[in-house]
Amino acid sequence: MGSGQSLLTKVPNVPVELIIDGLFLHFDGMSPELRSKLDARLEVETGIRDESAATFDYSTIVGKSKVDYHVFDDFQHHFGTTIRHKHLLPRDYKFFGTGNLRKNLRYFLRYNAFFTPAVSVYRDAQGKRYWAIKTLDPDHHTLYSKVAAAYDPTFPRVNVILDEETLDLASYSVFVNGEDRTEDLDEAHVLRYLFVTLCYFAEVVHALIHIYDLILTTALLHATQHDDVQSLWAQQFAENTNLQYLEAKLLLFSAEGDTNSVGFHSQSDILRPVAKDMLTQWLRYHSADDVLRLFLLSGIHATGTEQDMNEAQHGPLFIAEWRKHATLLPQYAHDLQFVFTRRKPHCVETTDGNLKAYMHRVGDHVSTIDSLASWVELMGAFALLHGNTLSMTRLLMTPNIFRYLGTAKESTEYTTKDADFLSSIHRTISGLEPGRYFFSGSTLGKVIAHPLLKCIMNKFDGLVSMMEMEYYMKLWENPEEFADFGWIMTDYCPDGIDGKQITLNTYV
C-alpha cells in the first residue's frame, strides 16, 4: 500500500452515497481539539495576515443601529492593518470599496465567478439585447432564480436589466410578496436587496464546493493508495479535509441542510432539492469547459442564443481572468497524466479504474470522471472559482449587506449573534497559506520526489505567476480604479496582494 492509506483515517468514513443524498453529514459538534485548530488559523503568521486578525473585539457593533453605516469603520480599519504588503497597493486603497453599489455590481459581474451564473439574456420588443439578473424569473427558471426562490419569502425580489456593453444598470423592478413595489423604493435600497440575494446564491454555491471537493478528494485518496508517488501527490489536496468539512458545516450550512441560520434566512425544504440537483449536475461534468458553459454561464445558456454564449465565453466582459487561468487546465491535466503514465503505465490504469469505480458510487451513478486528467481539470476549475470567495466574503462584511443578515432580521440594532456571525465570516478569509494554490510548484514540489513531476508543476507554477504579475501590472494602469475597486479585482493577483490567493482547493 502507498503512503496515502494512513491519511484515509482523516477522511470521514462514510459511504459516499450519504454525502450527496443528505447533502451534509450530521456531526455532533466540533471537538475542542478541532475548535482550537480553527481558532489557531487566525494566529498563524502567513505572510498575508498576522495574528492581530484574531484580536478584534467584534462585540463593538452590539447595540449599534443597523442604518448607521459608520458602525463598521473600526472593523474595516482594523482589517486593513492586518493586510501585509500594503506598499504594493495604491496609497488610498479601500479594502471594502466606496459603497458605490451600482459600480460594485458591474465589477462583481465582470470579475467574480460566483455571481456570473446569475446573468441571463433579455431582449426588448425591438430585439435589442441586454444582460439581466432575474431573482424572480417564472419564464426560464435559471439556476440563480431557483436558489433565490428558497430565500426568505418576505424579502424583496429584484430584477435588473443591464447594458450589454458596460453592464451598467438600465432599469429595475422590485416585487414584495409577489406585488410590484418598484415605485416605492429608491435605487440604493433596490441594489442592497439584489446584492443580498446574490450573496445568498454565492454562499450556497460556496458550501456545495466544499462538499463536491470532499467527494473528489476522498476519491483521489482511495484511487491512488496503490502507488507511493501518486499517493503523496494526492495527499497535498487533503491535508485539512476534515477541518474544512466541519468549518463548512458550521459556517455555511445548518444541520437541516439550510444555509447557516446565523446568517441567511432560507427555506430548507425548497433549497435542499435545488442544491442536491446542482451538486448532481456538477458530478456530471467532465472538463473545465463544462464548468464554464454549464454552470458559470448557465443563465446565459438557458436564456440566450449560441451567439450570446459565444460572446460571453470568449469576449472580455465576463470573468476573463478565471477563463485565462482555466485555459491552462487541459494541458496541465494532460502533462500530469503523461508523467504518471510514463513512470508506471499500469499504475495509472489502476488509478483511472479506481477513480471511475469510486465516483460511479456517488449519488445516482451520474459521475463521468474516469481519469486523473478529468479529475485535475474539474478540481482546478472549482479551485479557481473558490479563489473568488475572498472578494465575495468581503462584500458580506460591508454594512450595505450585513445589516440584512443575522438571526434577528426584524431588529433595528446589531446583536451578540450578529457579532458572532461577523467573526465567523472573518474566519473564512483568514487561513491562507502563501505558495499553496492549485498550480503551485514552489511549495508542493518540495514534497514531490519524482523529478519529471516536479518539472511539470514548476512549469505551470511559472506560467501562472507570470499571468498574475501581468494582471497586477495592468491594474496599475488605472490607480484610481485600482484603489476603489481593487478589493473586487485582486483575487487573481500574485499571492498575498490584498490578502488574496488562488486556492489549491477548498482544503488549503
C-alpha positions as CSV (number, residue, x, y, z in Angstrom):
1,M,0.0,0.0,0.0
2,G,1.1,3.6,-0.7
3,S,1.5,6.2,2.0
4,G,-2.0,7.5,1.3
5,Q,-3.6,4.7,3.3
6,S,-2.9,6.2,6.7
7,L,-4.3,9.5,5.5
8,L,-7.7,7.9,4.9
9,T,-8.3,7.8,8.6
10,K,-8.6,11.6,8.4
11,V,-11.4,11.5,5.9
12,P,-15.0,11.0,7.1
13,N,-15.5,7.2,7.0
14,V,-19.0,7.1,5.4
15,P,-20.5,5.8,2.2
16,V,-20.2,8.4,-0.5
17,E,-23.9,8.0,-1.2
18,L,-24.7,9.7,2.1
19,I,-22.8,12.8,1.1
20,I,-25.0,13.5,-1.9
21,D,-28.3,12.1,-0.6
22,G,-28.0,14.0,2.7
23,L,-26.1,17.0,1.3
24,F,-24.3,17.3,4.6
25,L,-23.5,14.7,7.2
26,H,-24.6,15.4,10.8
27,F,-21.8,15.8,13.2
28,D,-22.3,16.1,17.0
29,G,-20.4,19.3,17.0
30,M,-16.8,20.3,16.7
31,S,-14.4,18.8,19.2
32,P,-12.3,21.1,21.4
33,E,-9.2,20.0,19.6
34,L,-10.7,21.0,16.2
35,R,-12.1,24.2,17.5
36,S,-8.6,25.1,18.8
37,K,-7.2,24.3,15.4
38,L,-9.8,26.5,13.8
39,D,-9.0,29.4,16.2
40,A,-5.3,28.9,15.6
41,R,-5.8,29.6,11.9
42,L,-6.1,33.3,12.7
43,E,-2.9,33.2,14.7
44,V,-0.6,31.6,12.2
45,E,1.8,34.1,10.7
46,T,1.1,33.5,7.0
47,G,2.9,36.5,5.4
48,I,-0.6,37.7,4.3
49,R,-2.2,38.4,7.7
50,D,-0.7,38.3,11.2
51,E,-2.1,37.2,14.5
52,S,-3.7,40.6,15.1
53,A,-6.6,39.4,13.0
54,A,-7.7,37.4,15.9
55,T,-7.7,40.2,18.4
56,F,-10.5,42.4,17.1
57,D,-13.4,42.9,19.5
58,Y,-16.4,42.1,17.3
59,S,-18.8,43.0,20.1
60,T,-18.3,46.7,19.4
61,I,-21.1,46.5,16.9
62,V,-23.6,45.2,19.5
63,G,-26.4,47.7,20.2
64,K,-25.5,49.9,17.3
65,S,-28.0,50.9,14.8
66,K,-28.1,48.9,11.5
67,V,-28.7,52.1,9.5
68,D,-25.5,53.7,10.9
69,Y,-23.0,52.9,8.1
70,H,-20.1,54.0,10.2
71,V,-20.6,51.2,12.7
72,F,-18.1,49.0,10.7
73,D,-15.5,51.7,10.4
74,D,-13.3,50.4,13.3
75,F,-13.5,46.8,12.0
76,Q,-12.7,47.8,8.4
77,H,-9.8,49.9,9.6
78,H,-8.5,47.0,11.7
79,F,-8.9,44.6,8.8
80,G,-6.7,46.9,6.7
81,T,-4.0,46.9,9.4
82,T,-3.7,43.1,9.2
83,I,-3.0,43.1,5.4
84,R,0.7,42.9,4.7
85,H,2.5,44.3,1.7
86,K,0.3,47.4,1.7
87,H,3.1,49.2,-0.1
88,L,2.1,47.1,-3.2
89,L,-1.3,48.7,-3.2
90,P,-2.4,52.3,-4.2
91,R,-1.9,54.8,-1.4
92,D,-5.6,55.4,-0.7
93,Y,-6.6,51.7,-1.1
94,K,-10.2,50.9,0.1
95,F,-10.3,47.3,1.4
96,F,-14.1,47.3,1.4
97,G,-14.7,49.7,-1.5
98,T,-16.5,53.0,-1.7
99,G,-20.0,51.8,-1.1
100,N,-21.0,52.6,-4.8
101,L,-23.4,49.8,-5.3
102,R,-24.1,50.5,-9.0
103,K,-20.4,50.2,-9.8
104,N,-19.9,47.3,-7.4
105,L,-22.4,45.3,-9.3
106,R,-20.6,45.9,-12.6
107,Y,-17.3,44.9,-11.1
108,F,-18.5,41.8,-9.4
109,L,-20.2,40.5,-12.5
110,R,-17.1,41.1,-14.5
111,Y,-14.5,39.7,-12.1
112,N,-16.2,37.3,-9.6
113,A,-17.3,33.9,-10.9
114,F,-19.7,33.3,-8.0
115,F,-22.0,35.9,-9.5
116,T,-21.8,35.1,-13.2
117,P,-24.4,32.3,-13.1
118,A,-27.0,34.9,-12.2
119,V,-26.6,36.6,-15.5
120,S,-29.2,35.9,-18.2
121,V,-30.2,37.4,-21.6
122,Y,-33.1,39.8,-22.1
123,R,-34.3,41.2,-25.4
124,D,-36.8,44.0,-25.6
125,A,-39.7,44.3,-28.1
126,Q,-37.3,45.7,-30.8
127,G,-34.9,42.8,-30.3
128,K,-32.2,44.8,-28.6
129,R,-30.1,42.6,-26.3
130,Y,-29.5,43.3,-22.6
131,W,-28.0,41.3,-19.9
132,A,-30.3,40.7,-16.9
133,I,-30.4,39.3,-13.4
134,K,-33.9,38.0,-12.6
135,T,-34.3,37.0,-9.0
136,L,-38.0,36.4,-9.8
137,D,-38.0,34.5,-13.0
138,P,-41.1,32.5,-13.8
139,D,-40.3,32.2,-17.5
140,H,-36.9,30.5,-17.6
141,H,-36.2,29.3,-14.0
142,T,-32.5,29.8,-14.2
143,L,-30.3,28.2,-11.5
144,Y,-29.9,31.5,-9.7
145,S,-33.7,32.1,-9.6
146,K,-34.3,28.6,-8.3
147,V,-31.9,29.1,-5.5
148,A,-33.2,32.6,-4.8
149,A,-36.7,31.2,-4.5
150,A,-35.6,29.4,-1.3
151,Y,-34.7,32.7,0.3
152,D,-36.9,34.4,2.9
153,P,-40.3,34.7,1.1
154,T,-40.9,38.2,2.7
155,F,-37.6,39.6,1.3
156,P,-37.9,41.8,-1.8
157,R,-37.1,40.1,-5.2
158,V,-35.2,42.4,-7.5
159,N,-34.9,42.0,-11.3
160,V,-32.4,44.3,-13.2
161,I,-31.7,45.0,-16.8
162,L,-28.1,45.8,-17.7
163,D,-26.4,47.4,-20.6
164,E,-24.9,44.8,-22.9
165,E,-21.6,46.6,-23.3
166,T,-20.9,48.1,-19.9
167,L,-23.2,46.1,-17.5
168,D,-24.4,49.4,-16.2
169,L,-27.9,49.4,-14.6
170,A,-30.5,50.2,-17.2
171,S,-33.7,49.5,-15.3
172,Y,-35.1,47.5,-12.4
173,S,-38.3,46.2,-10.9
174,V,-39.0,45.1,-7.3
175,F,-41.5,42.6,-6.0
176,V,-42.6,42.1,-2.4
177,N,-44.8,39.2,-1.7
178,G,-45.5,39.0,-5.4
179,E,-46.6,42.6,-5.7
180,D,-44.8,45.2,-7.8
181,R,-43.3,47.7,-5.4
182,T,-40.8,49.4,-7.8
183,E,-42.2,52.9,-7.3
184,D,-41.9,52.7,-3.6
185,L,-38.1,52.1,-3.4
186,D,-35.0,54.1,-4.3
187,E,-32.1,52.6,-6.3
188,A,-29.9,52.2,-3.2
189,H,-32.4,50.0,-1.4
190,V,-33.0,48.0,-4.6
191,L,-29.3,47.3,-5.1
192,R,-28.9,46.3,-1.5
193,Y,-31.7,43.8,-1.8
194,L,-30.2,42.4,-5.0
195,F,-26.8,42.0,-3.5
196,V,-28.2,40.1,-0.5
197,T,-29.9,37.5,-2.8
198,L,-26.7,37.4,-4.9
199,C,-24.6,36.7,-1.8
200,Y,-27.1,34.1,-0.7
201,F,-26.7,32.3,-4.0
202,A,-22.9,32.6,-3.8
203,E,-22.8,31.1,-0.3
204,V,-25.0,28.2,-1.4
205,V,-22.5,27.6,-4.2
206,H,-19.6,28.1,-1.8
207,A,-21.0,25.4,0.6
208,L,-21.6,22.9,-2.2
209,I,-18.0,23.4,-3.4
210,H,-16.8,22.1,-0.1
211,I,-19.0,19.0,-0.4
212,Y,-18.0,18.5,-4.1
213,D,-14.3,18.8,-3.3
214,L,-14.7,16.4,-0.4
215,I,-16.1,13.8,-2.7
216,L,-13.3,14.4,-5.3
217,T,-10.5,14.5,-2.7
218,T,-11.7,11.3,-1.0
219,A,-12.0,9.6,-4.4
220,L,-8.4,10.6,-5.2
221,L,-7.1,9.3,-1.9
222,H,-8.8,5.9,-2.4
223,A,-7.8,5.7,-6.1
224,T,-4.0,6.3,-5.5
225,Q,-3.4,4.1,-2.5
226,H,-1.6,1.5,-4.6
227,D,1.3,3.8,-5.6
228,D,3.5,5.8,-3.4
229,V,4.3,8.7,-5.8
230,Q,0.7,9.2,-6.8
231,S,-0.5,8.9,-3.2
232,L,2.0,11.5,-2.0
233,W,0.8,13.9,-4.7
234,A,-2.9,13.2,-3.8
235,Q,-2.2,13.9,-0.1
236,Q,-1.4,17.6,-0.9
237,F,-5.1,18.0,-1.7
238,A,-6.4,16.6,1.6
239,E,-4.3,17.9,4.5
240,N,-7.1,19.8,6.1
241,T,-10.1,17.8,4.7
242,N,-11.9,17.1,7.9
243,L,-11.3,20.5,9.3
244,Q,-12.6,22.3,6.3
245,Y,-15.6,20.0,6.0
246,L,-16.6,20.8,9.6
247,E,-16.0,24.5,9.0
248,A,-18.3,24.4,6.1
249,K,-21.0,22.7,8.2
250,L,-20.7,25.2,11.0
251,L,-20.3,28.4,8.9
252,L,-22.2,27.7,5.7
253,F,-24.8,25.0,6.2
254,S,-27.0,24.2,9.2
255,A,-27.8,20.7,10.3
256,E,-31.0,20.8,8.3
257,G,-29.2,21.4,5.1
258,D,-30.2,25.1,5.0
259,T,-27.7,27.9,4.7
260,N,-26.5,28.7,8.2
261,S,-29.3,30.1,10.3
262,V,-26.9,32.6,11.9
263,G,-26.5,34.4,8.5
264,F,-29.2,33.9,5.9
265,H,-32.9,33.3,6.3
266,S,-33.7,30.4,4.0
267,Q,-36.4,27.7,3.4
268,S,-34.6,24.4,3.6
269,D,-37.5,22.4,2.1
270,I,-37.1,24.5,-1.1
271,L,-33.3,24.8,-1.0
272,R,-32.4,21.1,-0.4
273,P,-33.7,19.6,-3.7
274,V,-32.2,22.6,-5.7
275,A,-28.8,22.2,-4.0
276,K,-28.8,18.5,-4.5
277,D,-29.6,18.9,-8.2
278,M,-26.8,21.5,-8.5
279,L,-24.3,19.1,-6.9
280,T,-25.6,16.2,-9.1
281,Q,-25.1,18.4,-12.2
282,W,-21.5,19.2,-11.2
283,L,-20.8,15.5,-10.8
284,R,-21.8,15.0,-14.5
285,Y,-19.1,17.4,-15.7
286,H,-16.0,16.0,-17.3
287,S,-13.9,19.1,-18.1
288,A,-13.2,22.7,-17.1
289,D,-15.1,23.7,-20.2
290,D,-18.2,22.0,-18.8
291,V,-17.9,24.1,-15.7
292,L,-17.7,27.3,-17.7
293,R,-20.6,26.6,-20.1
294,L,-23.0,24.6,-18.0
295,F,-22.5,26.3,-14.7
296,L,-20.8,29.7,-14.7
297,L,-22.6,30.8,-17.9
298,S,-25.7,28.6,-17.2
299,G,-28.1,31.6,-17.1
300,I,-26.9,32.8,-20.5
301,H,-27.0,29.2,-21.7
302,A,-30.6,28.9,-20.6
303,T,-31.9,32.2,-22.0
304,G,-29.7,33.2,-24.9
305,T,-28.6,32.2,-28.3
306,E,-25.5,30.4,-29.5
307,Q,-24.0,33.8,-30.4
308,D,-24.8,35.1,-26.9
309,M,-22.9,32.2,-25.4
310,N,-20.0,32.6,-27.8
311,E,-19.6,36.3,-26.8
312,A,-19.9,35.5,-23.1
313,Q,-17.5,32.6,-23.3
314,H,-14.8,34.4,-25.4
315,G,-15.4,38.1,-25.0
316,P,-13.9,40.4,-22.5
317,L,-17.0,41.1,-20.4
318,F,-17.3,38.1,-18.0
319,I,-14.7,36.5,-15.7
320,A,-11.8,37.0,-18.1
321,E,-9.2,36.1,-15.5
322,W,-10.9,32.9,-14.5
323,R,-11.1,31.9,-18.1
324,K,-7.5,32.8,-18.7
325,H,-6.3,30.6,-15.9
326,A,-8.7,27.8,-16.8
327,T,-7.2,27.6,-20.3
328,L,-4.1,26.0,-18.7
329,L,-6.0,23.2,-17.0
330,P,-6.4,20.8,-20.0
331,Q,-2.7,20.9,-20.7
332,Y,-1.8,20.7,-17.0
333,A,-4.0,17.6,-16.7
334,H,-2.6,16.0,-19.8
335,D,1.0,16.6,-18.7
336,L,0.4,15.2,-15.2
337,Q,-1.3,12.1,-16.6
338,F,1.6,11.7,-19.1
339,V,4.2,11.8,-16.3
340,F,2.4,9.2,-14.2
341,T,1.8,7.0,-17.3
342,R,5.5,7.2,-18.4
343,R,6.6,6.3,-14.9
344,K,4.3,3.2,-14.5
345,P,1.6,2.7,-17.1
346,H,-0.2,0.0,-15.2
347,C,-0.4,2.2,-12.1
348,V,-2.2,5.0,-14.0
349,E,-4.6,2.5,-15.5
350,T,-5.3,1.2,-12.0
351,T,-5.8,4.7,-10.7
352,D,-8.2,5.6,-13.5
353,G,-10.2,2.5,-12.9
354,N,-10.3,3.1,-9.2
355,L,-11.5,6.7,-9.7
356,K,-14.2,5.7,-12.2
357,A,-15.5,2.9,-9.9
358,Y,-15.5,5.2,-6.8
359,M,-17.2,8.1,-8.5
360,H,-19.7,5.7,-10.0
361,R,-21.0,5.0,-6.5
362,V,-21.8,8.7,-5.8
363,G,-25.5,9.5,-5.8
364,D,-27.4,8.1,-8.8
365,H,-24.3,6.9,-10.6
366,V,-24.1,10.2,-12.6
367,S,-20.3,11.0,-12.4
368,T,-18.4,11.0,-15.7
369,I,-14.9,11.3,-14.1
370,D,-12.9,8.4,-15.4
371,S,-9.3,9.5,-15.3
372,L,-6.7,11.6,-13.4
373,A,-6.8,14.1,-16.2
374,S,-10.5,14.7,-15.8
375,W,-10.1,14.9,-12.0
376,V,-7.4,17.6,-12.4
377,E,-9.4,19.7,-14.8
378,L,-12.5,19.7,-12.5
379,M,-10.7,20.2,-9.3
380,G,-8.7,23.1,-10.9
381,A,-11.9,24.7,-12.3
382,F,-13.6,24.8,-8.9
383,A,-10.3,25.8,-7.2
384,L,-10.2,28.9,-9.4
385,L,-13.9,29.6,-8.6
386,H,-13.2,29.2,-4.9
387,G,-10.5,31.8,-5.2
388,N,-13.3,34.3,-5.7
389,T,-14.5,33.5,-2.1
390,L,-12.2,36.2,-0.8
391,S,-13.8,39.2,-2.5
392,M,-17.3,37.8,-2.2
393,T,-16.9,37.2,1.5
394,R,-15.5,40.7,2.0
395,L,-18.7,42.0,0.4
396,L,-20.7,40.3,3.2
397,M,-18.7,42.4,5.7
398,T,-19.9,45.7,4.3
399,P,-22.8,47.5,6.2
400,N,-24.8,47.6,3.0
401,I,-25.2,43.9,3.1
402,F,-24.5,42.8,6.7
403,R,-27.5,44.8,8.0
404,Y,-29.9,42.4,6.3
405,L,-28.2,39.2,7.7
406,G,-28.1,37.8,11.2
407,T,-30.7,35.9,13.3
408,A,-32.9,38.8,14.3
409,K,-33.7,40.4,10.9
410,E,-36.5,42.5,12.5
411,S,-34.1,44.1,14.9
412,T,-33.0,47.6,14.3
413,E,-29.8,47.1,16.2
414,Y,-26.9,44.6,15.9
415,T,-27.0,41.8,18.5
416,T,-24.4,39.4,20.0
417,K,-25.3,36.8,17.4
418,D,-24.6,39.4,14.7
419,A,-21.1,39.9,16.2
420,D,-20.5,36.2,16.3
421,F,-21.5,35.9,12.6
422,L,-19.1,38.7,11.7
423,S,-16.4,36.8,13.5
424,S,-17.3,33.6,11.6
425,I,-17.2,35.4,8.2
426,H,-13.8,36.8,9.1
427,R,-12.5,33.3,9.8
428,T,-13.3,32.1,6.3
429,I,-10.7,34.5,4.8
430,S,-8.0,34.3,7.5
431,G,-6.4,31.0,7.0
432,L,-4.4,31.4,3.8
433,E,-1.0,29.8,3.1
434,P,1.5,31.6,0.8
435,G,2.5,29.4,-2.2
436,R,-0.2,26.9,-1.6
437,Y,-2.5,27.1,-4.6
438,F,-3.7,24.8,-7.4
439,F,-0.8,25.3,-9.8
440,S,1.9,25.6,-7.1
441,G,5.2,24.0,-7.8
442,S,7.4,26.0,-5.4
443,T,5.6,24.7,-2.3
444,L,4.0,21.4,-3.3
445,G,7.1,20.5,-5.4
446,K,9.2,20.3,-2.2
447,V,7.4,17.1,-1.1
448,I,7.4,15.5,-4.6
449,A,10.4,13.4,-5.2
450,H,9.8,12.5,-8.9
451,P,11.9,14.9,-11.0
452,L,9.6,15.0,-14.1
453,L,6.6,15.6,-11.9
454,K,8.3,18.5,-10.2
455,C,9.3,19.8,-13.6
456,I,5.7,19.9,-14.8
457,M,4.5,21.5,-11.6
458,N,7.2,24.2,-11.7
459,K,6.4,24.9,-15.4
460,F,2.8,25.7,-14.7
461,D,3.6,27.5,-11.5
462,G,5.8,29.8,-13.6
463,L,3.1,30.3,-16.2
464,V,0.5,31.2,-13.6
465,S,2.9,33.5,-11.8
466,M,3.6,35.4,-15.0
467,M,-0.1,35.7,-15.7
468,E,-0.8,37.0,-12.2
469,M,2.0,39.6,-12.4
470,E,0.9,40.8,-15.9
471,Y,-2.6,41.2,-14.5
472,Y,-1.4,43.0,-11.4
473,M,0.6,45.5,-13.5
474,K,-2.4,46.1,-15.7
475,L,-4.4,47.2,-12.6
476,W,-1.8,49.8,-12.0
477,E,-2.6,51.4,-15.4
478,N,-5.6,53.0,-13.6
479,P,-4.5,53.6,-10.0
480,E,-7.8,55.4,-9.1
481,E,-9.9,52.4,-10.2
482,F,-7.4,50.0,-8.5
483,A,-7.8,51.9,-5.2
484,D,-11.6,52.0,-5.3
485,F,-12.4,48.5,-6.8
486,G,-9.2,46.5,-6.3
487,W,-10.9,44.7,-3.4
488,I,-13.0,43.0,-6.1
489,M,-10.4,42.7,-8.8
490,T,-7.4,41.4,-6.9
491,D,-8.4,37.7,-6.5
492,Y,-6.1,36.7,-9.4
493,C,-3.2,38.9,-8.4
494,P,0.1,37.4,-7.1
495,D,-0.1,35.5,-3.9
496,G,-0.6,37.9,-0.9
497,I,-1.7,41.0,-2.8
498,D,-4.6,42.5,-0.8
499,G,-4.6,39.2,1.2
500,K,-5.7,37.3,-1.8
501,Q,-4.8,33.8,-3.1
502,I,-6.0,31.4,-5.7
503,T,-6.7,28.3,-3.7
504,L,-5.3,24.8,-4.2
505,N,-8.9,23.6,-3.5
506,T,-11.2,24.4,-0.6
507,Y,-8.9,22.4,1.8
508,V,-6.0,24.8,1.9
